[in-house]
Amino acid sequence: MGYVPDSLDGERRMKIAFCFPGQGSQTVGMGVAFAEASPAAAAVFAQASEAYGSDLLDLCRTGPQSVLDQTEITQPALTTASAACHAAVREAGITADVAIGHSAGEYAALIAAGVLSVADAVHLTRARGVATAAAAARNPGAMAAIIGLEDEQVEQLCAGIDGVWVANYNCPGQIVISGTDDAIDEAIAAATAAGARRAPKLAVSGAFHSPLTAAAADDLRPALEAATFSSPTIGFFSTVTCQREEEDELVDILTRQLGAPVRFTQAIRVLAADGVTHCVEIGPGGVLAGLMRRIDRSITALTIGDPEGLAKAREVLDNG
């Protein structure tokens, strides 16, 4: 059910994007209900566990959260859980026209688009987690969410402070910034003075999506070059370039991603302009669906993280 055809009376064609969450959405229990209910989801966990070298289903089931929150573990575990959820969704007969991911969520999107195997995605996200954790240790920093300012205000604020950059364009009125500890403190004070409603520091281990962690690309590139990227079976939409990308561009895009901002707001707007009517967040949580509703209310945002969510989403999709 990637879409419903145009009707004779001109009813708008349904066009679906599958959206995959990034680091921060991991939680104990993610993907487990699907693994217990869906043979396809269970098969994903089995493939991923073999590639990882230990039981990822048990890790997702029991945690603890403090272990799941370790960057080098978070990324392969979250990718596996999201891919398992996607397998169950496909097993239920729901397909999409395009796949998109938020930061590390792009690897689950690449699985959904038929570009990466589960095993390659696990190898890459494990390497990515190790590389980003090492880069953050070499160049310590912090991140903060700026709530209640226009994008342009935050961009100008960052341009006026050395050592701070925009990291995530999450939705209108919510931008995440990265930088050195001192620069982030200065930016928080400046944002508050400019009228930001809130500007909390985030509980992260580094200044991700900034020049401080861009050096992780050097460590990750060999793993990317060794991976097999296939031609997409559905569109893969990059939040680095805000356009559909083919397999021959992905090594460069996925290395650039480490130091580039996540342009989620811009990407969803482009997809809406391209006719996407439904965005289905697949994986734990529901953060992206909330962001999407603030970006463009013409898009129907749904979440599927367990069998109950699948039943609710299917009812919406079946009714157009």
N, C-alpha and C positions, 0 to 999 in steps of 0.2 A: 504494500500500500504506500508507495512513494508519493502518489498523488491520486486524485480522482480526476477523470477527464473533464474537459469543458462540457457543460451541459448545453442543450439546445437553446435554453433561454438566456444564455450568457453568464451563468453563474461562474464566479471566479474559480480558477483552477487551484487545487490544493498543491502547495509545494513545501516540502518538509526539509528542515535542516536538523541533523543530529548534532548536539553540542556536548562537549565533554569537559568536566571541571578540572582545575589544576590543583597544585599543592595548597593545602589549607582545608580541603574538603574531606580529607581522609578521616575515617572514624572506625572504631572497633565494630565489627559486624558487617562491614561494607561488602556487598556482593554475595554474602553467605546464603540469604534466603533464596536467591536465584540458583545458586549452586545446588541447593537441596531440592529445588523444584524443576529445574531445567537441565536435561542432558547436555544441551549445547553449552550452557554456562559452566557446568561441571567439567566439560572437556577443555574449556579455556583455562580453568584453574589448573588442570592436570598438565597441559602443555606449558603453561607459565612456570609451574613448580619445577618441572624437569629442566627448563632453561635456567631457572634461578638457582637450582641446587638445593632447595629446601621447600617445605610445604607452605605455599603462600595462602592456601585456604585456611589452614590452621592459624597462620599469623593474622589473617584478617578476622578470623572468628574470635581469637583470644587476646590479641594485642600483646601487651597492654598499649594504651594510647601513647605512652612515652616512647615506646619502641617505634610505633607507626609514624611518629612525628620526626624521626631521624631522617634527614633529607635523602640519604643514600638508600633508605628502606621505603620511605614514603612513595617515591616516584615509581618504582616497579610495582609496588603493592597497589597503589591507586590505579595505575594503568591496567593492571590485571583485573581488578574489581570492575572497572568501567567497561573493559572489553567483555567480561563475562555478562554484565548487564546487557550490553549490546547484542551478544549472541542470543540471549533469551528473547530480546525484542525481535530480532530477525526470525527466530524460531516461531514466534507468534504471528509472523507474516507482515510485520511493519517494516518498511524500508524507507530510505530517504533519497533526496536528490543531491545533497551536499553534506559534508561533515566538517565541523570546526571545533577547535579546542582552545582552552584558555591556558597559555603557557605550557606546562608539562602535559596538559590535556590534549595537546596536539598529537601526541604519540598514540593515544587511544583513537583519535580521529583518523589517523593514518591507517590503523587497523580497520576501522569501519569503512574507510574508502578503498580497501583492498590493496593498499600500497605496501604495508608492512605485515609480516607474519607476527603472531603472538610472541614467538620465541625471539625474533629480532627486536621487537619492541621492548621486551623485558631486558635483553642485553643492553640496549641503548639507554633505557631509562635508569638502569643500574649504573652504567658508566656516567650518565649525565648527573645523577645524584652525587656520585663520588667527586666528579669534576667541580660541580658548583659548591659543594661543601668545602673542598680544598681551596677554591678561589676565595670563598668568604673568609676562610681562616687566614689566608695570606693578606687580604685587604679588608679588614673588619669594617662593618658599617651597620646601618639600620634602615628601617622603612617606616613610613607613617601614612595614614589615610587622611586626606584632606576632604572634609565633608562640607558642602554648601558654597563652594566657589565655582565660578565658570572655568572651563578648561583653559581659556586664554589667561585668566588671572594666575592660575597655578603655573602655567608655562612661563609667564613673565617673572613670577616670584623665583622660580628655579634659575632663570637666566641671570638673576641679580645676585645669586649666592654661589660661591665657588664650592664644588663638591656635592651638589645635589641635582637630581634629574628626575623627570617624570618616568615612572616604571610601568604603571597600568592605567589605561583609560577604561575604567570599569563601566561607568554610566554617567550621564549628566549629573554633575554635583558630587561625584565621587571619583577622585583620582588618588592613586597611590604614588608616593615619591620614594626614591632611594638615595642614599648618600652616606658620607662619613657621619659619625655620631654627632660631632659638633655642628656640621652643616644641617643635619636633620633637626636638631634642637633650634637652630636659628630659623629654619624654614617653618617650623611649627609656630614659633613666636610671631613670625611675619604673617602667616596665614590667619592666625587668631586676630591679629591687629587689622587684617583686611576684611574681617567679617565672617570667617569660617565658623560654622556652627560647632564643629568638633575637629580635632586634629590629633587623634591618638597614635602613639607608636604601636607598631605591630609586633607580635610575639614571633619573630623570625630570627634566623641565625646569620643573616647577612643582607647586603644591599643588592638584592637580585634585580635583574634587568637593568643594569647600569654598567658604566665602564669599570666599576670595581670588581664585577664578576665576569666581565667579557673575556678575560683570559682563560676561563674554563673552556672556551671554544678550542683552544690548542690541545687540551687533553681529550676532548670529546671527538674531534675530527677523525682520528684514526678509526674509531669504532663506527662512525657514520660511513666512512669510506669503505669499510668492510661489510656493511649491511647490504641486503638486497632490497632495492626499491622497485616495485612493480608499477605498471601504468594504473592510474585510478579507475576503479569500476564505477564510482560515483565521484562527484566533484570534491576535491579537498581545497578548503578555503583557509588561507594563512592569515593569522592575526599580526604577522610581521609586515606583509606586503599589502594586505587587504584586497587580495584577489585570489582567484583559483590558480593553483600551481600544479605543474606536472612533475613527474618523478626526477627528471634530470636537474631540477633546480633545488632539490630538497636538502642536499648536504650543505649548500651555502646558506639556505634559509634557516636550517636548524642550528647552525653555528652562530649566525647573526642573532638568532632569537635570544641567546644568553645575555647579550648586552643591550638589546633593543627593547623599547617599550611594548607592552601588550596593547594593541589597538582594538580592544574588544568593542568599544562603542562604535568606532568607525566601521568595523567589520560587519556588525549587525545592521547598521544603516545601509551599507552596500547590499547586503543580502535582501533586505526589505525592498530596496529599489529594484532589485533583480527579480522580485516576485515571490520571495519566500513568505509563506503565510503562517506556517507553524514551526516553532523551534522547540525541539524536544531535548531537554537536558537528561543525559543518560549517565548514571553513576551516583555516588553518594551525595547527600545534601540536596540543595535546591538553590544554591547561591546564584547561579547563572540565570535561572528563570526569573528571579527577582530583579536582576540587573536588566534583563531583556525587556521586562514590562516597563521599566523606566526609560529605556532607550527608544522604543517604538511600540506604542500601544496597538498598532494595527496588526502586530504579530501575536498569535496565540502561543503563549509559553507554557509548556508542560514539563513535568519531571517524572522520570522513571528510575527508581533506585531499588525497587523490590516488586514482587508480584502484585501487591495491592496498587502500587503506582502504575504498573502496566495495565491493569484492568481499567483504572480511571482514564488513563490516556487513550486507550483503545476506544472507549466509549465516546470521547470527544472526537477522535479522528474518524470513527465510523459515522458520526453524525455530521461530518464536514465542518 
